[in-house]
Amino acid sequence: MADIELKTAGFDARFPNTNQTKNCWQNYVDYFKCVDAKGEDFAPCKQFKRAYFSLCPDKWIEKWNEQREEGVFPGLAVRKAVAHHD
């Protein structure tokens, strides 16, 4: 993880309150969605990663990484399309 420059995440208007739990979670989820769509080298993906590394406790990241590896992380669940009958 030496390729990540750690610094405080910038202000995000979606999360104006001092409790940054939701901000941490959303940046973690957004990072992996971004990587799936655009790849690790896409600059906006790197911003999500910097933000969650800055905001999230290490233990949370470790737990979520384990859950992703086991396929049980709830934030990235693949939803099946529902067929609509006319």
Beta strands, then each sheet from edge to edge (+ up, - down):
end
